[in-house]
């Protein structure tokens, strides 16, 4: 089992590299929030923040003007609009920021926000490369700031109950976890027209190599190595985080990955994947493709006495040696998007200063597994971790 850094040891031993928010919160205080990256996912995050309540949007940054203006309208004209996210961080009246920029911006914006004394909700994957993990953890743990990783399953009630069942021994000895996620980009991800006069493409690229704008890169950036990591860091990251959580192991020793671009040949990342990861005492497999959405996504924990099938819709627990008309012996349905509870947990932790449900180490570990899978893909199908020189 990997050892998680202790928060107090960082604070005492490492010194403080960031200024914590000086404001003391009462139970009824309104949180002042900045929005950074106001695209599609941010709309969902703001909807969850609305459910949580007790906050107001003070400022928004996006490199595409209409996105920022839409958030300003949502705030009833209160929010100031900015192209440069650093102007949001300069606002000393802001308590926290929600970040949903493309992956290659995540660590840069998050560490700048921490240095500015802001608490952070950071969408997954929290890192774009393996090398970014340690600096992000150090930035958080050498500060007094709260960082909630966007791994919302950790706050989703039926996922929490499923993990309790697994850790309580309900499945016996678990030796295999199957994960999968199928989506159909041809059916549901059609790029929309863009007003190029209101897009700052150079700033959108940031640290990425200079290149010509295309709608495909702008809307489907997750599938280009300069900006994302494909299914391994977009989809698999969610599921492997649940595996890490339930199995109390978060470092694979070996990864195998077979992938190809059978449909979306213009992408960098494969659209069809079979992958396998070896952890101490158990294996994890992943399969998915981006041109078929039947069955959606989920996980199956398979043990010697039972199997638990888990998705965002709920879970079912099946017993070995039980008649089929009795199985599943236990089921639970989801009643609400877990992002609502996850954002509420973030808001609560801003006030209590307790660690959130998805602290920085969990996000780094989940992203790391995806990066290791991609490393195997680029290495002819297999790699070990730590990588052998």
C-alpha positions as CSV (number, residue, x, y, z in Angstrom):
1,X,0.0,0.0,0.0
2,X,1.3,3.5,-0.8
3,X,1.8,5.9,2.0
4,X,-0.2,9.2,1.9
5,X,1.7,12.3,3.0
6,X,0.6,13.7,6.3
7,X,-0.7,17.2,6.1
8,X,0.7,18.4,9.4
9,X,4.2,17.1,8.5
10,X,4.2,19.3,5.4
11,X,3.0,22.4,7.3
12,X,5.5,22.0,10.1
13,X,8.5,20.7,8.1
14,X,8.2,22.4,4.7
15,X,7.3,26.0,5.6
16,X,4.4,28.0,4.1
17,X,4.9,29.0,0.5
18,X,1.4,30.4,0.1
19,X,-0.8,32.8,2.0
20,X,-4.0,31.3,3.4
21,X,-7.2,33.2,3.1
22,X,-7.4,35.5,6.1
23,X,-11.2,35.5,6.2
24,X,-12.9,33.5,9.0
25,X,-16.2,32.0,7.9
26,X,-19.4,31.8,9.7
27,X,-22.0,29.1,8.9
28,X,-24.1,31.6,6.9
29,X,-21.3,33.5,5.2
30,X,-21.5,33.6,1.4
31,X,-18.4,32.3,-0.4
32,X,-16.9,34.5,-3.1
33,X,-15.8,32.4,-6.0
34,X,-13.9,32.9,-9.2
35,X,-14.5,30.9,-12.3
36,X,-11.5,29.9,-14.6
37,X,-12.4,28.0,-17.8
38,X,-16.1,28.6,-18.5
39,X,-16.9,25.9,-21.1
40,X,-19.3,23.0,-21.0
41,X,-18.0,21.2,-17.9
42,X,-18.0,24.5,-15.9
43,X,-21.7,24.9,-16.6
44,X,-22.3,21.6,-14.9
45,X,-20.0,22.6,-12.0
46,X,-21.8,25.9,-11.5
47,X,-25.1,24.0,-11.6
48,X,-23.9,21.9,-8.7
49,X,-22.6,25.0,-6.9
50,X,-26.1,26.4,-7.2
51,X,-27.5,23.3,-5.5
52,X,-25.0,23.6,-2.8
53,X,-25.8,27.3,-2.4
54,X,-24.2,29.9,-0.2
55,X,-21.8,31.3,-2.9
56,X,-21.6,34.1,-5.4
57,X,-19.5,34.4,-8.6
58,X,-17.3,37.4,-8.3
59,X,-15.1,37.0,-11.4
60,X,-14.7,34.8,-14.5
61,X,-11.8,34.1,-16.9
62,X,-12.1,32.5,-20.3
63,X,-10.2,33.0,-23.5
64,X,-13.4,32.9,-25.4
65,X,-15.5,36.0,-24.8
66,X,-19.0,34.5,-25.1
67,X,-18.2,32.0,-22.4
68,X,-17.2,34.7,-20.0
69,X,-20.2,36.8,-20.8
70,X,-22.5,33.9,-20.2
71,X,-21.1,33.5,-16.7
72,X,-21.4,37.2,-16.1
73,X,-25.1,37.0,-17.1
74,X,-25.5,34.0,-14.7
75,X,-24.1,36.2,-11.9
76,X,-26.7,38.9,-12.8
77,X,-24.0,41.2,-13.9
78,X,-21.9,41.0,-10.7
79,X,-18.9,39.0,-12.1
80,X,-16.0,40.8,-13.8
81,X,-14.7,39.2,-17.0
82,X,-11.1,38.5,-17.8
83,X,-9.0,36.8,-20.5
84,X,-6.0,36.4,-18.2
85,X,-6.9,34.1,-15.2
86,X,-4.2,35.9,-13.1
87,X,-6.5,38.9,-12.9
88,X,-9.0,36.7,-11.1
89,X,-6.4,35.6,-8.7
90,X,-5.4,39.2,-8.0
91,X,-8.9,39.9,-6.6
92,X,-8.3,39.7,-2.9
93,X,-12.0,39.4,-2.3
94,X,-12.2,36.0,-3.8
95,X,-12.1,33.0,-1.4
96,X,-11.9,30.2,-3.9
97,X,-11.7,29.3,-7.6
98,X,-13.2,26.6,-9.7
99,X,-10.9,25.5,-12.5
100,X,-12.2,23.6,-15.6
101,X,-9.6,24.7,-18.2
102,X,-8.0,22.1,-20.5
103,X,-5.7,19.6,-18.8
104,X,-2.4,21.3,-19.9
105,X,-3.4,24.3,-17.8
106,X,-4.5,22.5,-14.6
107,X,-1.3,22.5,-12.5
108,X,-0.1,25.9,-13.6
109,X,-3.4,27.6,-12.7
110,X,-3.9,25.6,-9.6
111,X,-0.5,26.3,-8.2
112,X,-0.8,30.0,-9.0
113,X,-4.2,30.0,-7.2
114,X,-2.7,28.4,-4.2
115,X,0.2,30.9,-4.1
116,X,-2.5,33.7,-4.3
117,X,-4.2,32.2,-1.1
118,X,-7.2,30.8,-2.9
119,X,-8.9,27.4,-2.2
120,X,-9.3,25.3,-5.4
121,X,-11.7,23.0,-7.0
122,X,-9.7,21.4,-9.8
123,X,-11.3,19.3,-12.5
124,X,-9.8,15.9,-13.3
125,X,-7.3,14.8,-14.4
126,X,-5.4,17.1,-12.0
127,X,-2.2,16.6,-14.0
128,X,-1.3,16.6,-17.7
129,X,2.0,14.7,-17.2
130,X,3.6,12.3,-14.6
131,X,6.1,15.0,-13.7
132,X,3.5,17.4,-12.5
133,X,2.2,15.3,-9.7
134,X,4.9,15.9,-7.1
135,X,4.9,19.7,-7.5
136,X,1.2,19.9,-7.2
137,X,1.2,17.9,-4.0
138,X,4.0,20.0,-2.6
139,X,2.2,23.2,-3.5
140,X,-1.0,22.1,-1.7
141,X,0.7,20.5,1.4
142,X,3.2,23.4,2.0
143,X,0.2,25.8,2.1
144,X,-2.9,26.1,4.2
145,X,-5.2,25.9,1.1
146,X,-8.0,23.4,0.4
147,X,-7.8,21.6,-2.9
148,X,-10.7,19.4,-4.0
149,X,-10.0,17.1,-7.0
150,X,-12.9,16.7,-9.4
151,X,-13.3,13.0,-8.6
152,X,-17.0,13.3,-7.6
153,X,-17.5,9.6,-7.0
154,X,-15.9,10.1,-3.7
155,X,-18.9,12.2,-2.6
156,X,-21.6,10.2,-4.4
157,X,-23.6,8.3,-1.8
158,X,-24.0,4.9,-3.6
159,X,-20.3,4.9,-4.5
160,X,-19.5,5.5,-0.8
161,X,-21.8,2.7,0.2
162,X,-20.3,0.4,-2.4
163,X,-16.8,1.0,-1.1
164,X,-18.0,0.3,2.4
165,X,-19.3,-3.1,1.3
166,X,-16.0,-3.9,-0.5
167,X,-13.8,-2.9,2.4
168,X,-16.1,-4.7,4.8
169,X,-15.3,-8.0,3.0
170,X,-18.7,-8.6,1.3
171,X,-17.0,-9.9,-1.9
172,X,-14.4,-12.1,-0.3
173,X,-10.9,-12.0,-1.9
174,X,-11.0,-9.6,-4.8
175,X,-8.5,-10.5,-7.5
176,X,-9.9,-8.7,-10.6
177,X,-11.6,-5.4,-11.2
178,X,-13.1,-4.7,-14.7
179,X,-13.7,-1.1,-15.8
180,X,-15.2,0.1,-19.0
181,X,-16.5,3.2,-20.7
182,X,-18.1,3.5,-24.1
183,X,-19.1,6.8,-25.6
184,X,-20.1,7.9,-29.1
185,X,-18.5,11.1,-30.2
186,X,-20.1,10.9,-33.6
187,X,-23.5,11.0,-32.1
188,X,-23.2,13.4,-29.2
189,X,-20.1,15.5,-29.7
190,X,-20.6,17.7,-32.7
191,X,-18.5,20.8,-32.7
192,X,-20.4,24.1,-32.7
193,X,-19.6,27.2,-34.8
194,X,-17.2,29.6,-33.1
195,X,-16.7,33.3,-33.4
196,X,-12.9,33.4,-34.0
197,X,-12.8,37.2,-33.4
198,X,-13.6,36.5,-29.7
199,X,-11.1,33.7,-29.2
200,X,-7.6,34.2,-27.9
201,X,-6.1,31.1,-29.4
202,X,-2.5,31.9,-28.4
203,X,-3.5,32.2,-24.8
204,X,-5.6,29.0,-25.0
205,X,-2.5,27.2,-26.2
206,X,-0.4,28.5,-23.3
207,X,2.6,26.2,-22.8
208,X,1.6,23.9,-25.7
209,X,3.5,24.2,-29.0
210,X,2.3,26.9,-31.4
211,X,0.0,25.4,-33.9
212,X,-2.9,26.3,-36.2
213,X,-6.4,26.5,-34.8
214,X,-8.9,23.7,-35.7
215,X,-12.4,23.1,-34.3
216,X,-11.4,19.5,-33.6
217,X,-8.5,20.6,-31.3
218,X,-10.5,23.3,-29.6
219,X,-13.6,21.2,-28.9
220,X,-12.0,17.7,-28.6
221,X,-8.7,18.8,-27.0
222,X,-8.7,15.7,-24.7
223,X,-7.7,13.6,-27.7
224,X,-4.5,15.5,-28.5
225,X,-1.3,14.9,-26.5
226,X,-0.5,18.6,-26.3
227,X,-3.7,19.2,-24.3
228,X,-5.0,16.0,-22.8
229,X,-4.4,12.2,-22.5
230,X,-7.4,10.6,-24.3
231,X,-9.6,8.0,-22.6
232,X,-6.9,7.1,-20.0
233,X,-7.0,10.5,-18.4
234,X,-10.5,11.6,-19.3
235,X,-12.6,8.4,-18.4
236,X,-10.4,5.8,-16.9
237,X,-9.2,8.3,-14.3
238,X,-12.6,8.3,-12.7
239,X,-12.9,4.6,-12.4
240,X,-9.3,3.9,-11.3
241,X,-9.8,6.4,-8.5
242,X,-12.7,4.3,-7.3
243,X,-10.5,1.2,-7.5
244,X,-7.7,2.9,-5.5
245,X,-10.2,4.0,-2.9
246,X,-11.9,0.7,-2.5
247,X,-8.8,-1.5,-2.7
248,X,-6.5,0.8,-0.7
249,X,-3.8,0.5,-3.3
250,X,-2.9,3.3,-5.8
251,X,0.3,2.3,-7.6
252,X,0.3,-0.2,-10.4
253,X,3.6,-2.1,-11.0
254,X,2.9,-3.1,-14.7
255,X,0.6,-1.7,-17.4
256,X,-0.4,-3.2,-20.7
257,X,-2.3,-1.2,-23.4
258,X,-3.5,-2.1,-26.8
259,X,-5.1,0.9,-28.6
260,X,-5.7,2.2,-32.1
261,X,-7.4,5.0,-34.1
262,X,-9.9,3.0,-36.0
263,X,-12.5,5.8,-36.4
264,X,-11.0,9.2,-35.5
265,X,-7.7,9.0,-37.5
266,X,-7.1,12.7,-37.0
267,X,-6.7,12.4,-33.2
268,X,-3.4,11.7,-31.5
269,X,-4.9,9.4,-28.9
270,X,-6.5,6.0,-29.6
271,X,-10.2,5.8,-29.9
272,X,-10.4,2.1,-29.1
273,X,-8.6,0.7,-26.0
274,X,-7.9,-2.5,-24.1
275,X,-5.7,-2.0,-21.1
276,X,-4.6,-4.0,-18.0
277,X,-2.8,-2.9,-14.8
278,X,-1.2,-5.1,-12.1
279,X,-1.6,-3.9,-8.5
280,X,-0.4,-5.8,-5.4
281,X,-2.7,-8.8,-5.2
282,X,-5.2,-7.9,-8.0
283,X,-5.5,-6.8,-11.6
284,X,-7.5,-4.0,-13.2
285,X,-8.7,-4.1,-16.8
286,X,-10.2,-1.3,-18.9
287,X,-11.9,-1.3,-22.2
288,X,-13.6,1.4,-24.2
289,X,-14.2,3.0,-27.6
290,X,-15.5,6.4,-28.7
291,X,-17.9,5.4,-31.4
292,X,-20.4,3.2,-29.5
293,X,-22.2,4.2,-26.4
294,X,-24.3,1.1,-25.6
295,X,-23.7,0.1,-21.9
296,X,-22.0,3.4,-21.1
297,X,-19.5,3.1,-18.3
298,X,-19.0,1.2,-15.0
299,X,-16.9,-1.1,-12.8
300,X,-17.1,-4.8,-11.7
301,X,-15.3,-5.9,-8.6
302,X,-15.0,-9.7,-8.7
303,X,-14.3,-11.6,-5.5
304,X,-14.4,-15.2,-4.3
305,X,-17.8,-14.9,-2.7
306,X,-19.4,-12.1,-4.6
307,X,-19.3,-9.6,-7.4
308,X,-20.3,-5.9,-7.2
309,X,-21.4,-4.1,-10.4
310,X,-21.1,-0.4,-10.0
311,X,-21.9,2.6,-12.2
312,X,-23.2,6.2,-11.9
313,X,-26.7,4.8,-11.9
314,X,-26.3,2.6,-8.9
315,X,-24.8,-0.8,-7.9
316,X,-25.8,-4.4,-7.5
317,X,-24.2,-7.0,-5.3
318,X,-24.3,-10.7,-6.6
319,X,-23.5,-13.7,-4.4
320,X,-21.7,-16.8,-5.5
321,X,-23.7,-20.1,-5.0
322,X,-27.1,-18.2,-4.8
323,X,-30.0,-19.0,-7.1
324,X,-30.3,-16.6,-10.1
325,X,-33.8,-15.6,-9.0
326,X,-32.4,-14.2,-5.8
327,X,-29.4,-12.4,-7.3
328,X,-28.7,-9.5,-6.9
329,X,-29.0,-9.8,-3.2
330,X,-28.5,-6.1,-2.7
331,X,-29.0,-3.0,-5.0
332,X,-29.0,0.7,-4.7
333,X,-30.0,3.3,-7.3
334,X,-28.5,6.8,-7.6
335,X,-30.8,9.6,-6.9
336,X,-28.6,12.7,-7.6
337,X,-25.5,13.6,-9.6
338,X,-22.5,13.2,-7.1
339,X,-21.0,16.4,-8.3
340,X,-23.7,18.2,-6.2
341,X,-22.5,16.6,-3.0
342,X,-18.8,16.9,-4.1
343,X,-19.2,20.7,-4.5
344,X,-21.1,20.9,-1.2
345,X,-18.2,19.1,0.4
346,X,-15.7,21.6,-1.1
347,X,-17.7,24.6,0.2
348,X,-17.9,23.0,3.6
349,X,-14.2,22.4,3.8
350,X,-13.5,26.0,2.8
351,X,-15.2,26.9,6.1
352,X,-14.0,24.1,8.3
353,X,-10.5,23.8,6.8
354,X,-10.7,20.0,6.9
355,X,-9.4,17.9,4.0
356,X,-12.0,17.3,1.3
357,X,-13.3,13.9,0.1
358,X,-10.9,14.0,-2.8
359,X,-7.6,15.5,-1.6
360,X,-4.7,16.2,-3.9
361,X,-3.0,12.8,-3.4
362,X,-6.0,10.9,-4.7
363,X,-6.2,13.1,-7.9
364,X,-2.5,12.7,-8.6
365,X,-2.7,8.9,-8.1
366,X,-5.7,8.5,-10.4
367,X,-4.1,10.7,-13.1
368,X,-0.8,8.8,-12.7
369,X,-2.4,5.5,-13.5
370,X,-3.8,7.0,-16.7
371,X,-0.4,8.4,-17.6
372,X,1.2,5.0,-17.0
373,X,-1.3,3.4,-19.3
374,X,-0.5,6.0,-22.0
375,X,3.2,5.3,-21.4
376,X,2.6,1.6,-22.1
377,X,0.8,2.5,-25.4
378,X,3.7,4.7,-26.6
379,X,6.2,2.0,-25.5
380,X,4.9,-0.7,-27.7
381,X,2.1,-1.9,-25.4
382,X,3.8,-2.5,-22.0
383,X,5.6,-0.6,-19.3
384,X,6.6,-1.1,-15.6
385,X,6.4,1.4,-12.8
386,X,8.6,2.9,-11.6
387,X,9.9,2.9,-15.2
388,X,13.1,0.9,-15.6
389,X,16.0,2.9,-17.1
